[in-house]
Amino acid sequence: MLDWATKRKLQYFGIIVATAIIFVVIPFYVFIYEAPTCFDGFKNGDEKGVDCGGSCRLLCSIEISKPISRWDPRVFRVSLGVYNAIAYLENPNVTGKVNVAPYVFRFYDKDNILITERSGKTFIPTGSVFGVFEGRIETRDRIPVRATFEFTSDLIWERDTTPRPNISVVNKALVNEESSPRVEATVKNNSLSRVNNLELVVIIFDGSGNAIAVSRTFVDSIERGETKPVVFTWPIPFETRSEVCASPVDVALVLDRSGSMEFLGKSPPEPLTSVKNAAITFVNELSDKDQAAVISFATQASMPIDSSLTLSQSVVKDAIDSISIKADSLQNTNIGDGILKAREELSSVRKRASAGSVMILLTDGVATHPEKAGDKLYPDTYAFLQSSEAKTAGIQIFTIGLGKDVNTASLQNLASARDAYYSAPSASDLSGIYKQIATKICNKRPAVIEILYRIYPPSYIVQ
């Protein structure tokens, strides 16, 4: 047990401590001490940096990742001297947003000379892909071919753990592409509450995945469970078609240049001249990924052939334009040799394994060569044998009979299918037929329509 003196000392000590707490500690906390806050300019409390991180609303730079550019900013022609542009970005920060992000687009011509620039402010939503859109950029007579995009000041990141509203965009369709393109779609609010300030940006990709057009629209508000139609429009057709062929083709054009191809006239030779013009029209329908070869035939097919398989449309068109009828001897019709030379070219080292094989044969008569004693039908038989070997090699054959003196049954047998034979009563029908064939050999991939959405904060003024 403590003696009386020790107890008294402890009492005195307790009185001193209590006095200190009352007159020193309590006044310090009441009048002098300031608790750590997220706005005091010091790294204190649970902060990871000065006034950021921890329980603070602002995020520190070490906690965030910069927005990612999915591809370089792009510019798209809308009308004469007017363009739209987009920066296609992704925010990888699932709990970080930026309410005000200043930026600038710059546009350059083919000589890398600055044409104009466009500044603005945007909103970066949490953890999503979004597009920063700029419309109606006027460049007068200068053509922008390249754009850049950058944020012009340090971004102030804020913590936001609010669940992102569930918005879906369905029933997307591209219509009127030939005249005034428009994308029609339906937006639905699958969230539990109303959504305001909804921005929608559309990007149209062709079948090869290349972006060809962009636009933007807004929905002021959409109630819980509500659906609304949205429309994006352009005043003139796109510079590039939205649909492209799913795979390239290697095509051999087999053209009759026998003597009968000038029975309608010799200067210029007709129908040969019209045939060549129609064939050139067909070449113009090919894509820059398609190869073409040219084989003309009379008593024999050209040797060497008029043009080997090539991607150069100008070379192919020059070869077609150079086809002529030999005047030094009788020119028969050896359809079989034309098919043979085309099959050999479509089986050569120039043939691409990834490309389809197509042969298009045009003649205005019946097969008359090669001859075989005692067998008047041998020219047709020979042509059929050559076509069978071509089909076995995986070559799709189209045939065109020009005029009224063709052997329709024979040309139907040479073709890969009955609907792969076309009758052209006159040369004026050929361009349309070649276009039909061009459509058939192109297995088109449809356009891809991507619609991105952002929900802007209340009272946000969209640039």
C-alpha positions in Angstrom: 0.0 0.0 0.0 1.0 3.6 -0.7 2.0 5.7 2.3 0.3 9.0 3.1 3.1 11.1 1.5 3.1 9.3 -1.8 -0.7 9.6 -2.1 -0.5 13.3 -1.5 2.2 13.7 -4.2 0.0 11.8 -6.7 -2.9 14.1 -5.9 -0.8 17.2 -6.5 0.5 15.7 -9.8 -3.0 15.0 -11.0 -4.1 18.5 -10.2 -1.1 19.8 -12.3 -2.0 17.6 -15.3 -5.6 18.5 -15.1 -4.7 22.2 -15.0 -2.5 21.8 -18.0 -5.2 20.1 -20.0 -7.8 22.8 -19.1 -5.6 25.8 -19.7 -3.1 24.6 -22.4 -4.3 21.5 -24.4 -7.9 22.4 -24.7 -7.3 26.0 -25.8 -4.7 24.7 -28.3 -7.2 22.4 -30.0 -10.0 24.9 -29.8 -8.2 28.0 -30.9 -5.0 27.0 -32.6 -5.1 23.4 -34.0 -6.6 22.8 -37.5 -7.6 19.3 -38.6 -6.1 18.0 -41.9 -8.2 18.8 -44.9 -8.0 18.3 -48.7 -7.6 22.0 -49.2 -4.9 23.1 -46.7 -1.9 22.9 -49.0 -0.2 20.2 -46.9 0.3 16.4 -47.3 -1.4 15.3 -44.1 -4.1 13.0 -42.9 -4.5 10.0 -45.2 -3.5 11.9 -48.3 -1.1 10.3 -50.9 0.0 13.7 -52.1 -0.7 17.4 -51.3 -4.5 17.6 -51.1 -5.0 14.5 -53.2 -5.5 10.8 -52.8 -6.8 9.0 -49.7 -10.2 10.3 -48.8 -9.8 13.5 -50.9 -12.0 14.2 -53.9 -9.0 15.0 -56.1 -6.8 12.1 -57.3 -3.0 12.3 -57.3 -1.1 12.0 -60.6 0.5 8.7 -59.4 -3.0 7.2 -59.1 -4.2 7.9 -62.6 -3.3 6.9 -66.2 -3.4 9.3 -69.1 -6.2 8.9 -71.6 -5.3 6.5 -74.4 -5.7 7.5 -78.1 -7.1 4.5 -79.9 -6.0 5.9 -83.3 -4.7 9.1 -84.6 -7.2 12.0 -84.8 -9.0 12.0 -88.1 -10.8 14.5 -90.3 -13.6 13.8 -92.7 -15.1 15.9 -95.5 -18.7 16.8 -95.0 -19.2 19.2 -97.9 -17.2 21.6 -100.0 -14.6 23.2 -97.7 -16.3 21.8 -94.5 -15.0 19.0 -92.4 -15.8 17.0 -89.2 -13.0 15.7 -86.9 -12.8 13.3 -84.1 -10.3 12.1 -81.4 -11.1 8.5 -80.4 -10.0 8.2 -76.8 -10.2 5.8 -73.9 -10.1 6.6 -70.2 -8.6 3.6 -68.4 -9.3 5.1 -64.9 -12.5 3.4 -63.7 -13.0 5.8 -60.8 -11.4 9.0 -62.2 -13.0 11.7 -64.3 -12.1 15.2 -65.5 -14.9 17.8 -65.5 -13.1 20.3 -67.7 -10.4 19.2 -70.1 -9.2 22.0 -72.5 -7.9 20.7 -75.9 -6.9 21.8 -79.3 -7.3 20.2 -82.8 -4.8 21.3 -85.5 -5.4 20.5 -89.2 -2.6 20.3 -91.8 -2.6 20.0 -95.6 -0.6 17.5 -97.7 2.5 19.7 -97.4 2.2 19.5 -93.6 1.3 23.2 -93.5 -1.1 24.3 -90.7 -4.5 25.2 -92.2 -6.5 26.0 -89.0 -7.0 24.9 -85.5 -10.0 24.5 -83.2 -9.9 24.8 -79.4 -12.5 23.7 -76.9 -13.2 22.0 -73.6 -14.5 18.5 -73.0 -15.5 16.1 -70.3 -13.7 12.8 -69.6 -16.0 10.2 -68.1 -14.8 7.4 -65.9 -13.5 4.2 -67.4 -15.0 4.4 -70.9 -14.3 4.9 -74.6 -15.4 8.3 -75.9 -15.0 10.6 -78.9 -14.1 14.3 -78.8 -16.0 15.6 -81.8 -15.5 18.9 -83.7 -17.9 19.8 -86.5 -18.2 22.2 -89.3 -14.5 23.0 -89.6 -14.3 25.4 -92.5 -11.1 25.3 -94.6 -12.2 27.2 -97.7 -10.2 25.8 -100.7 -7.6 24.0 -98.6 -7.9 20.3 -98.0 -6.9 18.9 -94.6 -5.2 15.5 -94.8 -3.9 15.2 -91.2 -5.1 16.3 -87.8 -3.5 16.4 -84.3 -5.2 16.5 -80.9 -3.8 17.4 -77.5 -5.0 18.5 -74.1 -3.6 22.0 -73.5 -3.3 22.0 -69.7 -2.8 19.6 -66.8 -5.9 17.6 -66.2 -7.6 17.8 -62.8 -8.8 14.3 -62.0 -11.6 13.8 -59.5 -12.8 10.6 -57.8 -16.1 9.3 -59.0 -17.4 6.0 -57.9 -21.0 6.6 -59.1 -22.1 3.7 -61.3 -22.3 4.6 -65.0 -25.9 4.7 -66.3 -26.8 1.8 -68.5 -27.5 3.1 -72.0 -27.8 0.9 -75.0 -28.0 1.8 -78.7 -29.7 -0.6 -81.0 -31.3 -1.0 -84.4 -28.5 0.9 -86.1 -28.9 1.3 -89.9 -27.2 3.3 -92.6 -29.6 4.5 -95.3 -29.6 6.9 -98.4 -25.8 6.4 -98.8 -26.1 7.2 -102.5 -27.5 10.7 -101.9 -27.8 12.1 -98.4 -26.5 9.5 -95.9 -28.2 9.1 -92.6 -27.8 6.7 -89.7 -30.9 5.8 -87.8 -30.7 4.2 -84.4 -32.7 3.7 -81.1 -31.3 4.7 -77.7 -32.6 3.1 -74.6 -32.2 4.0 -70.9 -31.8 0.8 -69.0 -30.9 2.7 -65.8 -33.1 3.1 -62.7 -33.4 6.9 -63.1 -33.7 9.6 -65.7 -30.5 10.5 -67.7 -29.9 14.0 -68.8 -27.3 15.6 -71.2 -26.6 12.5 -73.3 -24.2 13.0 -76.2 -24.0 10.4 -79.0 -21.1 10.3 -81.5 -21.3 8.0 -84.5 -18.3 6.5 -86.4 -18.9 4.7 -89.6 -16.4 2.1 -90.7 -16.2 0.5 -94.1 -16.0 -3.3 -94.5 -12.2 -3.2 -94.1 -12.4 -1.4 -90.8 -11.5 2.1 -92.1 -13.4 5.0 -90.6 -15.1 7.0 -93.3 -17.5 9.4 -91.5 -18.4 10.8 -88.1 -21.2 12.9 -86.7 -22.8 13.8 -83.4 -26.2 14.4 -81.8 -27.7 15.0 -78.4 -30.6 13.8 -76.3 -31.6 16.3 -73.6 -33.2 13.7 -71.3 -34.4 10.2 -71.4 -36.6 8.6 -68.7 -36.0 5.3 -67.0 -36.8 2.5 -69.4 -37.6 4.9 -72.2 -36.4 4.5 -75.8 -35.9 7.3 -78.3 -35.0 7.4 -81.9 -31.8 9.3 -82.9 -30.6 10.3 -86.4 -27.2 11.4 -87.8 -27.2 13.1 -91.2 -24.7 14.2 -93.9 -25.5 16.5 -96.8 -23.7 14.6 -99.5 -22.5 11.0 -100.1 -19.3 9.9 -98.4 -16.1 10.1 -100.3 -15.6 6.3 -99.7 -18.3 3.6 -100.0 -19.1 2.0 -96.7 -19.2 -1.5 -98.2 -16.1 -3.2 -99.6 -15.4 -6.7 -101.0 -14.8 -9.2 -98.3 -11.8 -10.6 -100.1 -9.8 -9.5 -103.3 -10.2 -11.2 -106.6 -7.8 -12.1 -109.4 -9.8 -11.8 -112.6 -8.9 -12.7 -116.2 -10.7 -10.8 -119.0 -10.9 -13.0 -122.1 -12.0 -11.0 -125.1 -12.8 -12.1 -128.7 -10.9 -10.2 -131.4 -11.8 -12.5 -134.3 -12.7 -11.0 -137.7 -16.4 -10.8 -136.9 -15.7 -8.2 -134.2 -15.6 -5.5 -136.9 -18.6 -6.6 -138.9 -20.5 -3.4 -137.8 -17.7 -1.1 -139.0 -14.0 -0.9 -139.6 -13.1 2.7 -138.5 -13.3 2.3 -135.6 -13.8 -1.5 -135.6 -17.3 -2.3 -134.2 -18.4 -3.9 -132.0 -14.8 -4.4 -130.8 -14.4 -0.7 -129.8 -17.6 -0.9 -127.7 -16.5 -4.2 -126.2 -13.2 -2.6 -125.1 -14.9 0.4 -123.6 -17.2 -1.8 -121.6 -14.3 -3.9 -120.4 -12.5 -0.8 -119.2 -15.7 0.2 -117.4 -15.5 -3.2 -115.6 -11.9 -2.6 -114.6 -13.0 0.7 -113.1 -15.4 -1.2 -110.8 -12.5 -3.2 -109.3 -10.9 -2.2 -106.0 -7.3 -1.3 -105.6 -6.8 -4.8 -104.0 -8.0 -6.7 -107.1 -5.7 -8.0 -109.8 -6.7 -8.3 -113.5 -5.2 -9.9 -116.6 -6.2 -9.5 -120.2 -6.2 -12.3 -122.8 -7.6 -11.7 -126.3 -8.1 -14.5 -128.8 -8.9 -15.1 -132.5 -7.4 -18.2 -134.3 -5.2 -18.4 -131.2 -5.0 -16.5 -128.0 -2.4 -13.8 -127.6 1.1 -15.1 -126.8 2.4 -13.5 -124.6 -1.0 -12.6 -123.2 -2.0 -8.9 -123.5 -1.5 -8.3 -119.7 -0.4 -10.5 -116.9 -2.1 -10.3 -113.5 -1.4 -6.9 -112.0 -2.8 -4.4 -109.5 -2.2 -1.6 -111.9 -5.6 -0.7 -113.4 -3.9 1.7 -115.9 -1.7 -1.2 -117.2 -4.8 -3.3 -117.7 -6.8 -0.6 -119.4 -3.9 0.2 -121.7 -3.7 -3.5 -122.6 -7.5 -3.6 -123.4 -7.2 -0.4 -125.5 -4.4 -1.9 -127.5 -6.3 -5.0 -128.7 -6.8 -5.0 -132.4 -7.9 -7.3 -135.2 -5.1 -8.7 -137.4 -5.7 -8.0 -141.0 -3.0 -10.3 -142.6 -5.0 -13.5 -142.3 -8.4 -15.0 -141.6 -9.2 -14.7 -137.9 -11.2 -17.6 -136.5 -12.7 -18.0 -133.1 -10.6 -20.2 -130.7 -12.6 -19.9 -127.5 -10.8 -22.9 -126.0 -7.4 -21.3 -126.4 -8.6 -18.1 -124.7 -9.8 -20.2 -121.8 -6.6 -22.2 -121.6 -4.3 -19.1 -121.5 -6.6 -17.5 -118.8 -6.4 -20.7 -116.7 -2.6 -20.7 -117.0 -2.4 -17.1 -115.9 -4.8 -17.7 -113.0 -2.5 -20.7 -111.9 0.7 -18.8 -112.3 3.0 -17.4 -109.6 1.2 -14.1 -109.8 -2.0 -15.7 -108.6 -2.6 -14.9 -104.9 -3.7 -17.7 -102.6 -5.9 -15.3 -100.6 -7.8 -14.1 -103.7 -10.7 -15.5 -105.6 -10.2 -16.7 -109.2 -12.6 -15.3 -111.9 -12.6 -15.6 -115.6 -14.9 -13.5 -117.8 -15.2 -14.6 -121.4 -16.8 -12.5 -124.1 -17.5 -13.6 -127.7 -19.8 -12.6 -130.5 -19.8 -15.9 -132.4 -19.3 -19.6 -132.2 -16.2 -21.6 -131.7 -14.5 -22.4 -135.1 -11.0 -23.4 -134.0 -9.1 -25.7 -133.5 -10.3 -27.9 -136.2 -10.3 -31.7 -136.2 -11.0 -33.8 -139.3 -14.4 -35.3 -139.3 -15.6 -33.6 -136.1 -17.3 -30.3 -136.8 -18.2 -29.9 -133.1 -14.6 -30.3 -132.0 -14.0 -26.5 -131.4 -16.9 -26.5 -128.9 -15.7 -29.7 -127.4 -12.2 -28.3 -127.0 -13.6 -25.2 -125.4 -15.7 -27.2 -123.0 -12.7 -29.4 -122.0 -10.7 -26.3 -121.2 -13.5 -24.8 -119.2 -13.9 -28.0 -117.2 -10.2 -27.9 -116.3 -10.5 -24.3 -115.3 -13.5 -25.0 -113.0 -11.6 -28.0 -111.5 -8.8 -25.5 -110.7 -11.3 -23.4 -108.7 -11.9 -20.7 -111.3 -15.4 -19.1 -111.5 -16.3 -18.6 -115.2 -18.7 -16.0 -116.5 -19.6 -15.9 -120.2 -21.1 -13.1 -122.3 -22.6 -13.7 -125.8 -22.7 -10.6 -127.9 -25.2 -10.3 -130.7 -27.6 -12.9 -132.2 -25.2 -15.3 -133.8 -23.7 -16.8 -130.6 -24.0 -20.4 -129.5 -26.1 -19.8 -126.4 -26.1 -23.5 -125.3 -22.3 -23.7 -125.6 -21.7 -20.5 -123.6 -24.0 -21.7 -120.9 -22.1 -24.9 -120.6 -18.8 -23.0 -120.4 -20.1 -20.9 -117.5 -19.9 -22.0 -113.9 -23.7 -21.8 -113.6 -26.6 -21.0 -115.9 -27.0 -17.6 -114.3 -23.3 -17.0 -115.0 -24.1 -16.6 -118.7 -25.2 -13.2 -120.0 -26.8 -12.4 -123.3 -26.0 -9.0 -124.8 -28.2 -8.3 -127.8 -26.1 -5.2 -128.6 -22.8 -3.7 -127.4 -24.8 -1.1 -125.5 -25.8 -3.8 -123.1 -22.2 -4.7 -122.1 -21.5 -2.0 -119.5 -24.5 -3.0 -117.5 -23.6 -6.7 -117.7 -20.0 -6.1 -116.6 -21.4 -4.1 -113.6 -23.6 -7.0 -112.7 -20.7 -9.4 -112.8 -18.6 -7.0 -110.7 -21.3 -7.0 -108.1 -21.5 -10.8 -108.1 -17.8 -11.4 -107.6 -17.6 -9.0 -104.7 -18.9 -10.6 -101.6 -19.5 -7.3 -99.7 -18.8 -6.7 -96.1 -21.4 -4.3 -94.6 -20.5 -1.1 -92.8 -19.9 -1.2 -89.1 -21.7 1.6 -87.2 -20.2 2.4 -83.8 -22.1 4.9 -81.5 -20.3 6.2 -78.4 -22.1 7.9 -75.6 -21.2 10.3 -72.8 -23.4 11.7 -70.1 -22.3 15.2 -69.2 -22.4 16.6 -65.7 -25.4 18.9 -64.8 -25.2 22.4 -66.2 -22.2 21.4 -68.4 -22.0 23.6 -71.5 -21.0 21.5 -74.4 -18.5 23.1 -76.7 
